[in-house]
Amino acid sequence: MSETFDLLVKGGVVVSGGQARVMDIGVRSGVICALEDELASEGAEELLQADGMVVMPGMIDVHTHFNEPGFAHWEGFASGSASLAAGGVTTYIDMPLNGVPPTVNADILMRKGELGERESIVDFLLWGGLVPGNGEHLTSLAAGGVAGFKAFMSAPASTGEDEFRNVEALELFNGMKEIAKTGKILALHAEKQELLGPLYELNYAYGSARAYSESRPPICELDAVGQALLMAELTGCRLHFVHISTAEACDMIMRARERGIDATLETCPHYLVLSEEDLARLGAVAKCAPPLRSSSERERLWDALAAGKIDMISSDHSPCPIEMKRKDNMFDAWGGISGCQFSLELMLDHGHIRRGLPLSRIAEWTAENPAKRFGLFPRKGVIALGGDADLAIIDLKHKRSISAEEIAYKHKHSPYVGMEVQSRVMASVSRGRVVYRQSTGVEREARGKWIKV
């Protein structure tokens, strides 16, 4: 008698654990219960035929800005998670800023988590914030299950609402001492405000893409990374550097790890597939902080990735209404890139198809390493017996030009629109439930779970 499955995924090239081979995946009660060369279809309640496609672990995006609570007109759990599902992302960690209020104490954390469970289509974790004056709340945030804490070493963009402010050196050092006691991770936006302020004043009047890039040169990132690593060495605080944009910063962090400092880093698709020339060509839709770098720096970042100096890929999806990108002066435009729906496809196209990087490495950067770093492994991050059935089924022969019409997040702009890619997510599975099919779109019923770690 054949086994019965709630879901059976047949015939795909399954990528996980350093391997890629044709296998069938049987799922029962949201968990992978069978991985075999061939499983009988009889008795399966739902069948996903994946012949000729690859089956990746669902991506874990550790850096999204869905602006909940109170700011969902920019992006909310419902629209943001729908976009992730359409892009093969089955778990995400949402940042604490831009919500009204920001997530800087346990009461707001609970409010945000409960809202996410009502509205999110896929599973999620939440970052807490380290801001001036909230040191007394770090312990309760940690006890509340945050994935870690986020802090800025430079002034974050203002939403005109409750402000999430950057911490200066002494506040950062004291915060790191407190966070070290909790065992949690501190995620840092590493740009040095003491350098950015004067450079902003010097370049603002010019208002161009080039002036914006020159106002945030690599030294701002490198100086901040160096200071944070020294503080981590003194405090024992675990660090995670977000959206690193230079290969030299990757080298600095790797050398620190060799000295025993517990630090990881991410970069983002936009630093790997775009450059400062694209900022000049596309305008503020490609504006971010740190800014896009030169095409030669972009290639050095790919080299760092291939050499194992970058731990993971995240989107840093930072949405806004399109009107906030349409400014005469580049400095006045919102500084964030929208595009979380396309992270996995871009990495497969530019990393695997164009550069020949193994599918198993892509899976490490997008799923396995994030799961290991943030306490989700082996439940998530790999396709393995007993793990959550979080899957992305992708056609690597599907060529298209990314269009605004396919975007599922709220404000349908992105620097990736118009980009040619050879990769298409055909289906996404979250804990055994098909949450997206390319033929029918996103399953909008919210069943995402708030995962506390």
N, C-alpha and C positions, 0 to 999 in steps of 0.2 A: 504494500500500500504506500503510495507516494505521500510525501510530507505536504502539509497544508501551510500556506503562507498568506499573510495579509497583502503582501506585495512581493512580486518577483521581477527582478531586473535581469534580462537575459541578453547574452551575446556581446556585451561590451568589453572593451579593454579596461580592466580594473587597475587603477593606479593607487598603490599604497604600499607602505613598508619597503620602499626602495625598488619595487617591482612594478611591471606593467604587463599583464597578460589577460587573455580572454577568460572570463569567469562569469558564472551566474551568482546573483546575490538574492538570498531568501530573507525576508523580513517578517517578523511576528511581534506584535505589540510595540512597534516602534524601534525594535532592536534587531541587529543583524544576527540571524540564527543559523545561516548556512552560507558557505562560500565554496562552491564546487565548480569543476570544469563544466558540468551540465546538471541542471536540476529540472525535474519534470514540471511542465506547466499545469498539469491537472491539479485542481484544488486550490490554485492561487486566486484569491479574490480580485486582485488587480495585477495586470501585466504591463511592464514597460519593456518594449523591444529596443535594445540598444546596439544592434548589429552595426558594425562599421563606425561606432562612436567610442569615445573614451568616457569612463566613469571615474570622476575625481572625488576625493573627500570634499564635502561642502566647504566653501571658503569660510574662514573666520576672520572677519574684518574688525580689528581691534581699535579702529579710530573713525567713528562717525559722529556727526553733529546733527541730531534730529530735533534739537531745540525744545524739548519737552521738560517741564510743563509750560504752558502759557504762551508759546511762540510757534504754534503749529502752522500758522499761516506762512511761515518760512519753510518748515518741514516738520512733520510729526511722525510718530511711530507708525501710523497706518501707511502713509505714502512712502516713507523711507524704507520700511521693511518690505513693502511690495516690490520696490526697485531692487533691493538686495536679492529677494527670491528670484526675480527675473534674471539676475546675474550669477546665479549659482552660489550665493552666499547664504549660509544656513544658521550662522551665529554671528553676533556683532557685540562690540562693547561701545556704549554711547558715552560721549564726553559730557562733563558737568556744566559747561558754560553755555551761554545763550538761551538757556531756559529762564523762565521768569516765575520763581527765583532760580538761581543756579544751585547746583547740588552741593551744598557746603555744610549741611548738617544732617543728622539722622532722620529728622521729621520730613525734610524735603526728599531725601533718598526714598523713604517709604512711599511718599506720594507719587514720585516718579515711577518707581517699580510697579506699583499697583496699576497705574495708568498704562504702562507698557504691557502688562499682562492682559489688559482689556483690548489693546489695539494692535499689538505686534503679531505679525504673521509667522515670524521665525524666532528662535531663541535669542536671548540677549543677556548681557551683563552690564553693569553700570560703573563708571568711574566716579569717585568723589573728588572734591576740589581742595587744593591747598591755596588759600588766599590770605591776605593780611587779616589778622584778628580771629581766625577760626581754629587756632591750634588746639583749643579745648574740645573741639568736635571731632578730631581725627580718630581718637580711640573708638567713639561710638559709631562713626562711619565704617571703620574697619570691622567692628562687631556686626554691623548691619549687612555685611557681605559684599562690599565694593570690591571690584577687581583690582583696584589700586587707586592712586591719587594722581591728579593732573595739576601741574603748575606751569606758569609762564615766567620766563626770565626777561621777557620784553612785554610791552603793553599790548594786550589783545585788542582786536577791533571792537569798537563800541556798537552796541545795538540800540542805544538810547534808552534802555530799560535798566533793570538791576545789573550792576557791573560785576563782572568777574575780573578782578585786578591781578596784575603781576606781583610777584614777591621780590623784594630786594635781597641783597646778599645775606644779611643777618637773619631775616625772616626765613629765607630758604634753608640756611644752615640749621636753624632751630627746628624748622618743620621736618627736615630730614632726620634729625635725631629722634623726634617723636614717631615718625613713620617707621624708622628702623625697629622701634620697640614692638610695633604691630606685626612685623614680618611682611608687610605689604610692599608693593612696588610703587615708586614715584615715576610718573611719566613727565618728561620735560620738553617744553617748547624752548629749544636752546638757541636763542639769539640775544646778544648783549645789548640791553637797553641803553647803557652809557655810551655806546657807539652809535646806536640807531638814532637817538634823539638829535645830535648835531648833524648827522648825515641827512636826516629828514629835512631839517631846516635849510640845508645847503641845496637840496635838489628839488624841493617842492615846487618852486616857481616855474621850473621847466615843464613839469607835468607829463612828460613823455614816458613811454615804456622803458627806454634806456635810462632815464633819470631814476625811475622807480627801482630798476635793477641795481643801479649804482648806489642807491641809498641803503641797500641791504647786502653788502658784499660778503663773500665767504668768511672773512675774518670775524664777522659778527657771530657766525655759527661756531667757528673754531674756538674763539675766546670763551664763549659760554660753555661749550662742551668741556673744555679744559678745567674751568672753574668747578663745574658740577662733578666731574670725576674726582677732583681733589677732595671736595666735600664728602663724596661717597666713601672715599678711602678713610676719611677721618671719622665718619659717623656709622659706617656699616650699612647705610641705606641702599637697598636694591634699586637700580635705575633702569628705565626704559626711555630711550631717546626717540621722539616722534619725528616723522618727516625729515630725516637727514638728507641733505641735498648735495653733499660733497664727498668725494672719495677720501680726502684727507681726514675728515671727521671720522669716517669708518675706521681708518688706520689708527687714529687716536684711541678710539673705544676698544679696538682689538688689543692694542698694547696694554691698556688698562686691565683688560680681562686676563692677560698673561700675568699681571701682577696680583691677581686674585680678586679684583673688583667685580662685583655681580652686576653686569650691565648688558643690556641688549639694545638693538636698534631696529627701526623700520625705515624703509623708504616707500615712496608712493609711485603709482604708475605714471603720474604726470612728470616726475623727474626722469623717468626712463624712456618716455616716448615723445616728450616735448622739449623745447629749448627756449632760450630767451628770444630767438628769432621768431618763434611762434607767438610769444607775447606781443611782439611788435606787429605781427601779421594779423592776429586774431583780436587783439585788444584785451580789455579787462576781463573777458570771459576766461582768460588764461592767467589772471593775476592770482598769486598766492604768496604766502610767507612761510619759509624763505622763498624768494622768487625762483622761477625757472633759471637754470644755469646755461652756460654755453654748450654747444653741441659736443665739443671735446670733453667737457666735464661730464656730460651725459654718458659718453662712452666709457669714461673711467669708472662711473658708477656701475655700469653693466659689468665691467671687469671685477669690481669689488664684490658684486653679487655672486658672480661665478666662482670667485675665490673663497666664498664662505664667510665674507666679512659683514654681510647683512643678514639679519635673522628672519625678517618677515616683510611682507608687503601689505600695506593698508591703503584705504582710499583717501583718508582725510576729507571725506565728503562734507563740504562746508557751503550749504546752499544759501540763496537769497533770491528775492524777486528780481527779475531781469532789469527793472528800472534802476536798481542799485549798481548795475554794471555799466550803465549808459551815462558816463560822466565825462566832461571835457578834460578834466585833469585826472590822470591815472591814479594819483594818490587819493582822490576822493571816492574812487570806486571800491566796492566791497572786495576784500582780499580773501577769497576762498574759491576753490574749484569744486564744481558739482560733477559727479561721474561715478558714484559707487556701483552702479549697475554694470559697469564695463571693466572692472578691475581684473577679474579672472580671464575674460576673453582677451584683453590686451596683453596680459602676461603670457598666455598661451601663444598668441600670434607673434608678438615681438620676441619672446624668450625662447619658445620651443620651435616654432616654424621658421622664423627668420634667423635665429642664432644657434639653433640646434641644441639648446639646453634640454636635458632629459625631463620627461614628464614627472618623474619622481622628485626632481629638484623643485619644480613648480609647486607640486603638492606639499613639499616641506615648507616653502616660503608662505604659502597661502593658507595652510591648514595645520600641519603637524607641529611646526615650531610655535605658532601662536597658542595652540592647545597646551603644549608643554609649559610654556612660560606663564600662562595664566590659569593653571590648575584645572584644565579640562581634559587632559590626556589620562588614560586612553579612551575615556568615554566619547570624546570627540577628537577630530583631527586626522583620523585614519579610518580606513575601511577594514574592520576587523570583527571577528566573532565577539559578541557581547557588547559591542559599541552601538551608540545611537546610529540609526540609519539616516545619516546626513550625506546626501549625494548630489553631485552635479553631473549631468549627462550632456556631453558636448560633442558637436559635429565639427571636426577640424578640417573638413573639406568645404564648409559653408562660407562662401565669400560674400561680403556685403559692404555697403557704406553705412556707417552708423547714422541713424536718422533721429530727429527730434521726436517724431511720431511714436517711436518705440519706447521712449523714456517713461518710466512709471513713477519717478519721484515728482514732486509738486511743481517746481519751476523748470520748464523743459529747455534748459540751455546747458551746454557743456563744450569745452574745447575739443572733445572727441567727436562731436557731430561732424559728419562729412569724412571722417577717417575711414580708410579701407582696412578691413580686418578679415582674416581667414580663421574664424572661430565663432561658434554660435552655441550658446546654452539652449538646449532643446527641452530640458526638464530639470527641475530641482525637487529634491525630496528632503523634508525636515522631519526627523524622528519617524520615518516610515510613511509620512503623508506627502503626497504629491502636491506641492504648493505652487508649481508653475509648469505649464506646458507651452512651448512656443506656438502651438496651433490654437490654443484657447486662452492663453494669458494667465494671470495670477489668480490663484484661489484666495479670495479675499477674507475668508473666515479667520479670525485672530485666534491662534492656538499657541502662540509663542510663550515659552516659559522664561521667567526671570531666574537666572542661575546665580546663586550667591556662593561666593568662595571665601 
